[in-house]
């Protein structure tokens, strides 16, 4: 029996978090953007599939917060809109 590989645990993959609905409006207002203006991320993306297995169903229209950490540039946060595909 083989264990399923979790891409989110790989050292080169940044942290991915589903943004709670109560934070979505706050983040969009802070960025002065509409949901449709965010970069997109497909439901078929390996990170989204891993989040789906961990956090429950990930659906189209949800927002993912991605946190990248670097020794040279510190921390960078970005957001992606989950779309079909």
C-alpha positions in Angstrom: 0.0 0.0 0.0 1.5 3.4 -1.0 0.8 6.7 0.7 -0.5 9.6 -1.3 2.0 12.3 -2.0 1.0 15.7 -0.5 2.5 18.4 -2.8 1.9 21.0 -0.1 4.5 19.4 2.1 7.3 19.8 -0.5 10.0 22.3 0.5 9.7 24.2 -2.8 5.9 24.7 -2.7 4.8 27.8 -0.8 2.1 27.7 1.9 -1.5 27.6 0.5 -4.5 28.5 2.6 -8.2 28.7 1.8 -9.4 32.2 2.7 -12.4 32.2 5.0 -15.5 33.9 3.5 -15.4 36.5 6.2 -11.9 37.6 5.1 -12.6 37.7 1.4 -14.4 41.1 1.4 -11.8 42.6 3.7 -8.9 41.4 1.5 -10.6 42.5 -1.8 -11.3 46.0 -0.3 -7.7 46.3 0.9 -6.4 45.4 -2.5 -9.1 47.5 -4.2 -9.9 44.6 -6.6 -12.9 42.5 -7.6 -12.7 38.7 -7.4 -12.5 38.5 -11.2 -9.4 40.7 -11.2 -7.4 38.2 -9.1 -5.0 35.8 -10.9 -6.6 32.5 -11.5 -5.8 29.0 -10.2 -7.6 25.9 -11.6 -9.5 23.3 -9.6 -7.2 20.7 -11.2 -4.1 22.3 -9.8 -2.2 19.8 -7.6 -2.2 22.3 -4.7 -6.0 22.8 -4.9 -6.5 19.1 -5.0 -4.4 18.7 -1.9 -6.3 21.5 -0.1 -9.5 19.8 -1.2 -8.4 16.5 0.5 -7.3 18.3 3.7 -9.9 21.1 4.2 -12.9 19.7 2.5 -14.5 20.7 -0.8 -12.8 23.5 -2.6 -15.2 25.1 -5.0 -15.0 27.5 -7.9 -15.0 31.1 -6.7 -13.0 30.5 -3.5 -9.8 32.4 -2.9 -6.5 30.9 -2.0 -3.9 32.8 0.0 -0.3 31.9 -1.0 2.5 32.8 1.4 6.1 32.6 0.1 9.0 32.9 2.5 12.6 33.7 1.5 15.8 34.4 3.4 16.6 37.3 1.0 13.2 38.9 0.4 11.3 38.0 3.5 7.6 37.2 3.1 5.3 37.7 0.1 1.6 37.1 0.2 -0.6 36.8 -2.9 -4.2 35.6 -3.6 -5.6 33.4 -6.4 -9.2 32.9 -7.5 -10.2 29.2 -7.9 -11.7 28.6 -11.4 -13.0 25.5 -13.3 -10.5 23.4 -15.1 
